[in-house]
Amino acid sequence: MEEQLQEVLKAAAQRHARLDPVPDLLQRFMSDNPPDMRDLTPWFTAYRSEFLRLLRFGDHESLDYPVTCIYAIPADVVNPASHFDTLVGQLVMPPLMQQDIMYTVRDKDFPRHYLLLLDMAAGMSEKRALENLAAIRRLYGEAHCSLLRVNSGNGDRAHSGAPVDFFARFQHACLTSGGAGEPLARPPTPSGGVGAYLTVQDLDSVGSFVREFVSRTLLPKLEERIARLNASITATRRGLRNRLNRFWKGNAEDRQTDRPYPWHSVEGQMRQLGDLAFLLRQYAFAESTYRLAAQDYLAEGNSKWYAGVEEMIGLCTVLGEPADPIAAVLLQNDPMKYFMRAYENYIKPPAAVLAAATVAVTSANGPVGPATAMPSPPPSAVAASKIGRMLATRVILLGAAVQTAAGRHRATSDALMRAQSEEENARAGLLLEQSAYSMLYVRPPLVRKFAFQMVLAGIRYICCGQKRIAIHAYRQVLALYLGKKWKYIEEHLHAVLGAQCVEYGDKERALWHFCALLDCAHRPSAQQHNNVTQFLNLLTGIRDQLAITQDGANLVDRLPLPVINRHDVRVLCSDAACYAGPSARTVPDSTWLKMEACCTSGSNNWLVDGGAKQERDHEEYSMCVCGEEVGVQVEFRNPLAVKLKVTNVRLICSFTPEGDAGASGSRMAASGDAGPLSATAERSGDVSSVVLTDSAHPLLPGQSPAALTSQPGSEFIAISEAQLTLHPGEAMVEVLRVLPHAPGWLRITGVTWTLNGVAHGRINFDVKGRRRKRPKGTRSLVVRDVPAAHQSSFLCGFVLSPFQDIQAPRWGLLLQFLLLSCWFHPAQAGPAEALSASPATAVPGGACHAPLGAHVGSAAGCAIFGGAVPGDDAHSKQRQAAATGFSVGGRPSGGGVSCDRRQ
């Protein structure tokens, strides 16, 4: 039975369960028209139908017992009476009928009907059929005999008019218990299918026969049987013998039985009478009969039969009119109390199991030896105990349906949660899932309880091998926990989903979940190593990693290792420091940094960029010279206790040549997002670089995905490549370089890398330029200063034609508070005009004066006023005074000025 239910659940899940969560689930429940639970979990409906069907024909209830028998033979046989006698003799009775529990067909009052089938497709003689009908009517009576014509078609379903799948919903697998006498397996399906020769007229004839049979034969016989049962029960219970038996039986607390009652006993007749009245919708009479039977079953200590009638009392209370409307309003006649009584008695272990447990306790208290082995209950008792738990679940399902229809969703959840603890994994998962959705029907929805119970349902689904529904259950709640700072819950969900997706064969979804587990610095080192290893192993062999997308993002953009500071990016432009000798190297770096602070780019002023006004916030462009490398300092950090090897570290750049239409006009053209161009160079300091071809891709060499095909020619820029190894907890600042070869617009958008030679990563910089201060009244806009090295000034800049650095060295000592006047005549050899020449000095606190808007090619001068120095030694003062230069054309980091640690 369990295997059959598992197959039904797996097939239904394959058809209906989605691996993606239901979109806008909470919003739909918050609306005035919440979704139907049957639409959310169609596999539960299929499982419940099969589950209830397999529990039919129990030995404690007669709702499913046959109430009539129809004998059918071909209509053109010779001597039909003998054929009917042979058929009656060969009849295989159901197992319960053989055990004298089910009302036997051998009884003279059992309703019977004799049917002649006239198969028109087989060419049967209608004249012979009518003669046989007249013969059997003389023998069995006219009301008990019929002739039915079938198969009037030619086998063409398209023109027959009959539904193609008319018999599909009635073709169930055979019951293992034998049911109503059905065979162990269905006969093979004909080549043309079941009912291929049936027409609409044939189906109408079958319907007419059934209606006539029920009205003329079945219902009168059932009324007669109800009258006989009622009279027999009344006579038996009023007798003196029955009263004495009930008196001497005493209390049933000290005994328990689970034996079924035969159909002719008074206990069996009371159950039959109540079931027949229930089938005929006489709910008040059925309820009174069930209450009468409950007293006898409780006195007998038969918990299974008592649970059965309590279950039926609850159904009668729901379906029938309340006998006491006031009590019904006050919930004194709440059907759930009957359902819960039935549940508590169904889950009681059978008498054989209790007897075995009693013997075990007695043996444990007695002498220990080989003769005191613990007896085990018989297999039949174990099977009966399992059936009892399934019947208890059936009661809970009925009660949950009643509570849901009444709008008491919290009571529904409580009942389902109580039943799931006693059930096996598949049914427990289904009950937990239904309980979870019930929490969303509460006003306001109990979202946390929904998520918790859905996770429990997913665990049960995993235990029983229902991978697809387990993934569905976990993904329903994943979005509810994300962003709530419940790190351990998120990790549990991702770990389970990743493992289940791997077992299910969905590698792409598994990669997303394992990628989320890489941010696990709070875990032990062994767990961190395991998370990284399983992610890389799963990713090995996948070449097109950009194709792994989810919710509009790809896996390459979401790789969390190593951690890159995308907000603090420093731009360097031709300002690499060098040392004049060993004595210069002995000076601490902090001293040099103080001296070079003025030569590197500080906050921009009105001289920078020729006095041009900033038109928009966070929008700022700078200049560089082609043929000179531009460096970007990027911080890489390893948050884990695992060593990481990062290779193929390159900048993502886009370049628009100066002659293109997009480059002409305003600087806004540089904001267009062109594809990145990459080039590789070793980190060892080799200035030569190997430029990739136009079709090369910075992440996947040799491929050019559609999203990144717009790449500039390799003759315009060359991007160097770096490699680094990050030890546990290490942070490293790496200078990534790009070399422009031609004038135009250069934009640096991010950085790419490869983790441990397998996983490709990409991240975009989030560095913004200066922000304008909003004016008040009639004041003009004021630009708030931001350190230029941290602006986006070179993330988008203009590349000028090559020209020589403008140098104006001054040798000698500059004493404190000494005013030094400098005159020079710079010359520009290139075609571009250099604007806004401004002096830069490394004397901290020194005053620098320069003419406003000085142009290269004209005489310029400045006055340098010596200020405080960071040291008192002569060498320190000499080096500070030597680091004096000019910033030309707004180039950051002292561009165009020689500022070296030379002497």
C-alpha positions, 0 to 999 in steps of 0.5 A: 500500500505504501509503495502504491501511494508513493508512486501516486505522489511521485507522479502527481508531483512530476506533473504539478510541482514547480521547482520555482516558488509561487510568485507573489504568494503572500500578496495573493493571500493578503488580497480579498480573493486568496488562492484555493489550496487545491490549486497550490497543492494538487499532488495532495488532492491526488494522494488523498483520493488514492489514500481514501480509496485504499482504506475502503472495505474495512472490517469495522465499517460497511459503507463500502460493502456491496448492497447488490449483485448483477450477473451478466452473460452474452445475450445470444447464448443457449439456455441462459439459466444454466449459464447464470447458475454456472456464474453464481457457482463460480463467483469469488466472494470478497475476503470479508464475506468469506470471514462472515463479516460482510453481508453475504451474497448467499443470503436469500434477501440479498438483491440480485439482478440478471443482465443480458449484454447484446454486443452489436459489434460482435454480430449477436442476434437480437432475436435470440437475445429477446427470446432469452430475455423472456425465458429468464424473466419467467424464471427470475421475475420481470423486475430482476431481468434486463437486456442492454445493447452496447458497442453500436459503433465501428471503433472510430472514436472521432465519429462516435461522439463518446468521450475518449477518456470516459473510463479513465477515472474509473480504472484504478489499481486493484485493492490488495485486500480484495475489496468487493471481490475484484481480481488481483490485477486488471485484465489487459487493455484492448488494442483500441482502448476501453470502450472503443465501440461505444457510442453516445446512444450506448452510454444513454442506454447504460444510464437508463438501465442504472436509473431503472435498476436503482429505482425498481430494484435496489432502493425497495430492497434497501428499505426492506433490509433497513426495516428488518435490521431495525426490527431485529436490533430492537427485539434483541436489545429489549430482551432480558438476556441482552440486559443481563449481559450488559449488566454483568459485563461491568466496566471495560477499562480492564479489557480490550478487544479488536475482534470484528463482529459478524454481520448477523450479530447485534453489534454488526447489525447496528453498524449496518443499519447506521451505514445504510441510513447514512447512504440514504441521507437519513442523517438524524436516524443514522446518528441515533443509531451510531450513538446507540452502537457506540455505547455497546462498542465502548462497553466491549472495549473495542476501540476500533469499532468505537472510533468508527462510529464516533467518526460517523457521528461527526459526519452526521453532525456536519451533513445533517440538520442540527437537532438542537440549533442553540447547542449548535450555535454554542458549539456544544455539538462541535463535530471536532470533538467526535473526530478527536475521539475517533482519532484517539481510539484509532491510534490505540495499539491493537490488543495483540500488541498490548498483550505482547507488551504486557508479557515483555514487562512481566518477563523483565520483572522476572528472572533473567535468562534464555527462557525470558526472551522478549516476545514480539507481536504477530505480523497481523497485529503490526499491520493492524496497528499501521492501519489504525494510524492510517484511519486516524489520519483519515479522521484528521483529514475529514476534520481539517476539511470541516474546519477549513470550510468553516473558516477556522484555519488555526484549528485546521493547522492544530489538528494536522500538526497533531496527526503528522507526528504519528505518521510516516514521512510522506503523509507527515510531509503532506499534513505539514504542508497543508498546515503551513498553508492554513497559516496563510489563510489566518488574518493576518497571515502567520508568515513565520509559522508558515515558513517553519512548517514548510521547512518541516514538510520539506524535511519529511519529503526528503526522508521519503525520497520525494525530491521534487516536492521537497525542493518546492517546499524549501523554495517557497520559504527561502525568499521569506528568510532572505534578508532577515539576518537569520544567517543559520536558517538561510544556510540550512535552506541553501545547504538542503536545497543544494544537496536536493538539486544535485540529487534531482539532477538540477545542477544550475540551481544547485550552484546558486545555493552552494554559491550562497554558502561561500559566505561562511566565515563564521563557520569552522574551517573544515566546514568552510573548506567543504563549502568551497570544495563542493561549489568548485567541484560542481562548477568544474566542467561548466564552460559557459558560466555566464549562462547560469542565470536566476532572476535576471542575474548570472552566477559570475556577478554573484561570486562572493569570494574574494571580498572586493571593496567596490566602494573604495577604489583609488586611481593612479596615473603615472606616479609610481615612486622610485628611490634614489638610493639605499638612504632613501629606502631607509626613510619610513613610508609614512614620511614619504606619504606625507611629503607626497600628499600634495603631489598626489591628487587632493580635492579638486578646486576651481582650477581643475578642468579649466574651470568647467562646471559639473552638470550632474551629480556623481558625474565627473571625467578626467584626462590621461595620456595615451601610452601611459598606464593607468592603475587602479588600486583594488582591495582583495580580502579573504574572509575565510580560513581557507587559502584562495588562489585568485588568477586572471585578475583584470579590469573591465574596460570599454573604449570609444575611439576619438573619431567615433560618432559616439565620442564626439560631442559632450562627455556624456557619450562616455557613459555608454556601456560598451563591452570590456576588453582584456589583456594579460600580463604577469604580476612579476612586473613585465611591462609587455602585455599580450593582447587578446583577439577581438572575439576573446572574452575576459571571463571565458577565453575563446568565447564571445557571449551575446551579452558582451560582444561589443568590444573595442579593437585590441589596438586601442587598449591593453589590460594587464593581468595579475595573480595573487594568493590570499591566505586565511584572513588576508587583505591585499591591495592590488594595482590593476593597470590598463594602457590606452594606445589611442585618444578617445574615451576610456571607461573602467567599470569593474574587475574580473577574476578566476577563483582557484582556476575554476570559478569566474567572478565579476564585480562592478565598481560603485564609486561616485564622483562629487555631489553638488550642493543644492542652492538656497535662494539666489546662490549658485550651485556649490560642488562638495569636495571629495578626495579625487583619488576616491572619485570616479574621475578615472572610471570614465575619462578622456585619453589625450594624445601623447605629450611629454611630462612638464618638469620644473625641478628646483634644487636646494634647501627650503627653510621654514618660513622662507618665501621662494619665487620660481619662474619657468617657461614650459613647452608642449610638444603634442597637438593637445592643449594643456590647461590649468597649470597649477603647482604642487609641493610636498611641503606640508602646510606650505603656501603655493601661489600660481597665476589663474588659468595658466596655459602651457607655452606661456611664462608662469610663476609661483611663490612657495612659502615654507611651512612646517616639516615632518622631520628635523634632519637635513635629509628629510628637509631636502627630500621634502623641498625636492618634491615640488611640481605642477599639475597640468590639465587636471590630471590626477595624482600629480600627472605631468609632474616628475615627483620621484624619491630621487634625492 
